């Protein structure tokens, strides 16, 4: 599991760790936390995050070993990961919980649990409960996040695909993450099924596995030219510009999705539901806090300003197109077309600023637009 951390995130994380292991001395908790996040000391952690945000791999072993060396041998092994999930991945855990409520026998290994003839009914029920709990544990949530990332670009088809088999798909997801250079790439069958159901795929249960109405895995299909007008992709002259463009697009999509979800506007031209000149709202993307502002651009268009890891006075800057780092560690501006079609307008040079260390995380965070196209012609 990995996540991006700011100094504010660390304060929230400390509170969760305090609640999980109150028997451990405060000084030991913070030092163990620092080591579990890859720093040598808490002082080094605070120095790094005083003016910066850093992406870190969670290391439960280093966290637990530090505490055991100082006499706290009963510390749960995944206490740090549990605290991180509560702080950074609560939405993902809620998504898994909703799927499990819909499918009461879904477990980490798939649907149901094989019942050994030697098992009593109560032992079988206990085994089912334990495997369901594993799907909601930190490792299960981490697997769900990996599975969702792999499945996001997969298209939906009208019928169940006999080749879209959950156990085979879970191995493909693992290969995908292995190819990305990630050492921890395991995805359980249950996590893959939960991610597919969460993403709206139809399914047919077959023993512990499931078949889905999945098509090919690739970029989202472009709409018919009559809807899009003359569609084009922006020029991408270098690898760096590709990463910057994808980061810009993903940040804007996250901000637009959040505004739609909260009901500030719809995709119908002129359908805006805020008082005054604009709406400002908070959201989260890839575990990072965000602040967005939307205003009417005329002719059915909407103008968005989106910041991630907003500054303390971001509300003062968020409406300015050139706010830059005064608004946050990431700041992007974009336009949403709603009159001639529904798409994020793609300029030749996306407007925004990004802290360099956040670019890979933003560019590689797969996100689906809610009812609109991720790219389209820029109309003046």
C-alpha positions in Angstrom: 0.0 0.0 0.0 1.2 3.5 -0.8 -0.2 7.0 -0.3 0.7 10.6 -0.5 1.3 12.4 2.9 1.3 16.0 3.9 1.9 17.4 7.4 -1.9 17.5 7.9 -2.2 13.9 6.9 0.4 12.9 9.5 -1.6 14.6 12.3 -4.7 12.7 11.3 -2.7 9.5 11.1 -1.3 10.0 14.6 -4.8 10.3 16.0 -5.9 7.1 14.4 -2.8 5.3 15.6 -3.4 6.7 19.1 -6.9 5.2 19.0 -5.7 1.8 17.8 -2.9 1.3 20.2 -3.4 3.6 23.2 -1.3 1.3 25.4 1.9 2.4 23.5 3.7 5.5 24.7 3.2 8.6 22.5 6.9 9.0 21.8 7.2 5.4 20.6 4.0 5.6 18.5 5.4 8.6 16.4 8.8 7.1 16.0 7.3 3.7 14.9 5.0 5.6 12.5 8.0 7.4 10.9 9.9 4.1 10.4 6.7 2.5 9.0 6.5 5.3 6.4 10.2 5.0 5.4 11.9 7.7 7.5 14.7 7.0 10.0 13.2 9.3 12.7 10.1 11.4 13.4 12.3 14.5 13.1 13.3 13.5 9.6 9.6 13.0 8.7 8.6 16.4 10.0 11.5 18.1 8.2 10.5 16.6 4.9 6.8 17.3 5.2 7.1 20.8 6.6 7.0 22.3 3.1 6.4 19.3 0.9 4.1 16.3 0.2 5.6 12.8 -0.2 4.4 9.5 -1.6 5.3 6.6 0.7 5.1 2.9 0.8 3.5 1.6 4.0 5.8 -0.9 5.8 4.0 -2.6 8.7 7.0 -4.8 9.5 9.3 -1.8 10.3 6.4 -0.2 12.3 5.8 -3.4 14.4 9.5 -4.3 14.8 10.3 -0.9 16.3 7.5 -1.3 18.9 8.4 -4.9 19.7 12.1 -3.8 20.3 10.7 -1.3 22.8 8.7 -3.9 24.7 5.3 -3.6 23.0 5.0 -7.2 21.7 1.2 -7.4 21.5 0.9 -4.7 18.8 -1.3 -5.8 15.9 0.8 -6.3 12.8 -1.3 -4.1 10.5 -2.0 -1.3 12.9 -0.2 1.3 10.7 -2.0 0.1 7.5 -5.3 0.2 9.3 -4.7 3.8 10.4 -3.7 4.7 6.8 -6.9 3.1 5.4 -9.0 5.1 7.9 -7.3 8.4 6.9 -6.7 7.9 3.2 -8.9 5.2 1.8 -12.2 5.4 3.7 -14.2 5.9 0.5 -12.7 2.7 -0.9 -13.6 0.7 2.2 -17.1 2.1 2.0 -17.3 1.0 -1.6 -16.3 -2.6 -0.7 -18.8 -2.6 2.2 -21.6 -1.6 -0.2 -20.7 -4.5 -2.5 -20.6 -7.0 0.4 -24.0 -5.9 1.6 -25.3 -6.6 -1.9 -23.5 -10.0 -2.0 -23.6 -11.5 1.5 -21.4 -14.4 0.7 -18.6 -12.6 -1.1 -15.3 -13.2 0.6 -11.6 -12.4 -0.1 -11.4 -15.7 -2.1 -14.6 -15.2 -4.0 -18.2 -16.3 -3.5 -18.7 -18.6 -0.4 -16.3 -20.9 1.3 -15.8 -24.6 0.5 -17.3 -26.6 3.4 -15.1 -29.4 4.6 -17.3 -32.4 5.6 -15.5 -32.4 8.9 -16.6 -28.8 9.6 -19.6 -28.1 11.8 -22.1 -25.5 10.6 -20.8 -23.0 13.1 -17.2 -23.6 12.0 -18.3 -23.0 8.4 -20.0 -19.8 9.4 -16.9 -18.6 11.3 -14.7 -19.3 8.3 -17.1 -17.3 6.0 -17.1 -14.4 8.5 -13.2 -14.5 8.7 -12.8 -14.4 5.0 -15.3 -11.6 4.6 -13.5 -9.6 7.3 -10.2 -10.2 5.3 -11.8 -8.4 2.3 -12.3 -5.3 4.5 -8.9 -5.5 6.2 -6.2 -3.1 5.0 -4.6 -5.7 2.7 -8.0 -6.4 1.2 -8.6 -2.7 0.6 -5.2 -2.4 -1.0 -6.0 -5.3 -3.4 -9.4 -3.7 -4.2 -7.6 -0.4 -5.2 -5.2 -2.4 -7.5 -8.1 -4.3 -9.1 -10.1 -1.1 -9.6 -7.1 0.6 -11.3 -6.7 -2.3 -13.7 -10.4 -2.5 -14.5 -11.1 1.2 -15.0 -10.1 1.2 -18.7 -12.1 -1.9 -19.5 -15.2 -1.4 -21.7 -18.7 -2.6 -21.0 -20.5 -4.9 -23.5 -24.2 -5.9 -23.7 -23.6 -9.6 -22.9 -21.6 -11.6 -20.4 -18.2 -12.4 -21.9 -17.2 -16.1 -21.3 -13.5 -15.0 -21.5 -14.0 -12.3 -18.7 -13.5 -14.8 -15.8 -12.7 -13.3 -12.4 -9.9 -15.7 -11.5 -8.2 -15.1 -14.9 -8.7 -11.3 -14.6 -7.2 -11.3 -11.1 -4.0 -12.8 -12.6 -4.0 -10.2 -15.4 -4.3 -7.4 -12.8 -1.3 -8.8 -11.0 0.7 -9.0 -14.2 -0.3 -5.4 -15.0 1.0 -4.1 -11.7 4.1 -6.3 -11.9 4.9 -4.7 -15.3 4.5 -1.3 -13.6 7.4 -2.2 -11.3 5.3 -2.7 -8.2 6.7 -5.4 -5.9 3.5 -5.8 -4.0 1.1 -6.7 -6.8 -1.2 -9.5 -5.4 -4.9 -9.2 -6.1 -7.4 -11.7 -4.6 -10.3 -13.1 -6.5 -12.7 -11.4 -4.1 -11.1 -8.0 -4.5 -11.3 -8.3 -8.3 -15.0 -9.3 -8.1 -15.7 -6.4 -5.6 -14.0 -3.9 -7.9 -15.9 -5.1 -11.0 -19.3 -4.9 -9.2 -18.4 -1.5 -7.8 -17.6 -0.3 -11.4 -21.1 -1.4 -12.6 -20.3 -4.6 -14.5 -23.0 -7.2 -14.9 -22.0 -10.6 -13.6 -22.9 -14.2 -13.5 -21.7 -16.3 -10.5 -20.0 -19.6 -11.2 -18.9 -21.3 -8.0 -16.5 -19.0 -6.2 -15.9 -17.0 -9.4 -17.8 -14.7 -11.7 -18.1 -13.9 -15.4 -18.6 -10.2 -16.4 -19.9 -8.2 -19.4 -16.4 -6.9 -20.1 -15.0 -6.0 -23.5 -11.4 -5.0 -24.3 -9.1 -3.1 -22.0 -8.1 0.2 -23.5 -8.8 3.9 -23.5 -12.4 5.1 -23.3 -14.0 4.9 -26.7 -14.4 8.3 -28.5 -18.0 9.3 -29.1 -19.5 9.6 -32.6 -18.3 12.6 -34.6 -21.8 14.1 -34.6 -21.6 14.4 -30.8 -18.0 15.5 -30.6 -17.6 17.7 -33.6 -14.0 17.5 -34.9 -12.3 15.6 -32.2 -8.5 15.7 -31.9 -5.8 14.8 -29.4 -3.5 17.5 -28.2 0.1 17.4 -29.4 2.4 15.5 -27.0 6.0 16.2 -28.0 7.7 14.5 -25.0 7.4 12.0 -22.3 7.2 14.7 -19.7 4.4 16.5 -21.5 2.5 13.2 -21.6 2.7 12.9 -17.9 1.8 16.5 -17.3 -1.2 16.3 -19.7 -2.5 13.1 -18.0 -2.1 14.7 -14.6 -4.0 17.8 -15.7 -6.8 15.7 -17.2 -7.2 13.4 -14.2 -7.3 16.3 -11.7 -10.0 18.1 -13.7 -12.0 14.9 -14.1 -11.8 14.3 -10.4 -13.0 17.8 -9.7 -15.9 17.6 -12.2 -17.0 14.2 -10.9 -17.1 15.5 -7.4 -19.2 18.5 -8.4 -21.7 16.3 -10.2 -21.9 13.9 -7.3 -22.6 16.8 -4.8 -25.2 18.3 -7.1 -23.7 21.7 -7.8 -24.5 21.3 -11.6 -25.5 18.7 -14.1 -24.4 17.9 -17.6 -27.4 19.6 -19.1 -26.5 23.0 -20.7 -27.3 25.9 -18.3 -28.3 23.5 -15.4 -26.4 25.2 -12.5 -27.5 24.8 -8.9 -25.5 27.4 -6.9 -26.2 30.8 -5.5 -24.1 33.7 -6.6 -21.3 33.6 -9.2 -19.8 30.2 -8.4 -19.7 27.1 -6.2 -16.7 26.0 -4.2 -16.5 22.5 -2.7 -14.0 20.0 -1.2 -13.3 16.5 -2.4 -10.6 13.8 -2.4 -8.6 12.2 -5.2 -6.1 9.4 -5.0 -6.0 10.0 -1.2 -5.3 13.7 -1.6 -7.6 16.5 -0.3 -8.9 18.8 -3.0 -10.7 22.1 -3.4 -12.6 23.0 -6.6 -14.4 26.1 -7.9 -16.9 26.1 -10.8 -18.5 29.0 -12.5 -20.6 29.6 -15.6 -18.6 30.2 -18.8 -21.5 31.0 -21.0 -23.0 29.0 -23.9 -23.5 26.0 -21.6 -19.9 25.8 -20.7 -18.4 25.5 -17.1 -15.1 26.8 -15.9 -13.2 24.8 -13.3 -10.3 25.6 -11.0 -9.1 22.6 -9.0 -6.4 22.4 -6.3 -5.0 19.4 -4.5 -3.4 19.7 -1.1 -4.8 23.3 -0.9 -3.0 25.9 1.0 -4.5 27.4 4.2 -5.8 30.4 2.2 -6.7 28.5 -1.0 -10.3 29.8 -0.9 -8.8 33.3 -1.5 -6.9 32.1 -4.7 -9.0 29.2 -6.1 -11.0 31.4 -8.5 -7.9 32.9 -10.1 -6.8 31.3 -13.4 -3.1 32.0 -12.5 -3.3 31.0 -8.8 -0.5 28.5 -9.2 1.1 27.2 -6.0 -0.8 29.9 -4.0 -3.8 27.6 -4.3 -2.1 24.2 -3.6 0.6 21.7 -4.5 -1.4 21.0 -7.6 -3.6 23.6 -9.5 -5.4 23.0 -12.8 -7.9 25.0 -14.8 -10.2 23.7 -17.5 -13.5 24.0 -19.4 -16.4 21.5 -19.6 -18.5 21.7 -22.8 -22.2 20.8 -22.3 -24.1 22.4 -25.2 -22.7 20.6 -28.3 -21.9 17.5 -26.4 -20.4 16.5 -23.0 -16.6 16.7 -22.9 -13.6 18.2 -21.1 -12.1 20.7 -23.6 -8.5 19.8 -24.5 -6.2 22.8 -25.1 -2.9 22.4 -26.8 -1.2 23.4 -23.6 -3.1 22.5 -20.4 -3.1 25.2 -17.8 -1.8 24.2 -14.4 1.1 23.7 -12.0 2.2 20.5 -10.3 4.8 19.6 -7.7 7.2 17.4 -9.6 7.0 14.4 -7.2 3.2 14.3 -7.5 3.2 14.1 -11.3 3.6 10.3 -11.6 0.9 9.6 -9.0 -1.6 11.9 -10.7 -0.8 10.7 -14.2 -1.1 7.0 -13.3 -4.3 7.4 -11.2 -7.0 5.9 -13.4 -10.3 7.8 -13.2 -13.5 7.5 -15.3 -15.4 10.7 -16.1 -19.1 10.5 -15.0 -21.2 10.8 -18.2 -18.8 13.0 -20.2 -15.8 12.4 -22.4 -12.3 12.9 -21.0 -11.0 14.8 -24.1 -12.6 16.9 -26.8 -12.3 19.9 -29.1 -11.5 23.3 -27.5 -14.2 25.8 -28.5 -13.6 29.5 -28.3 
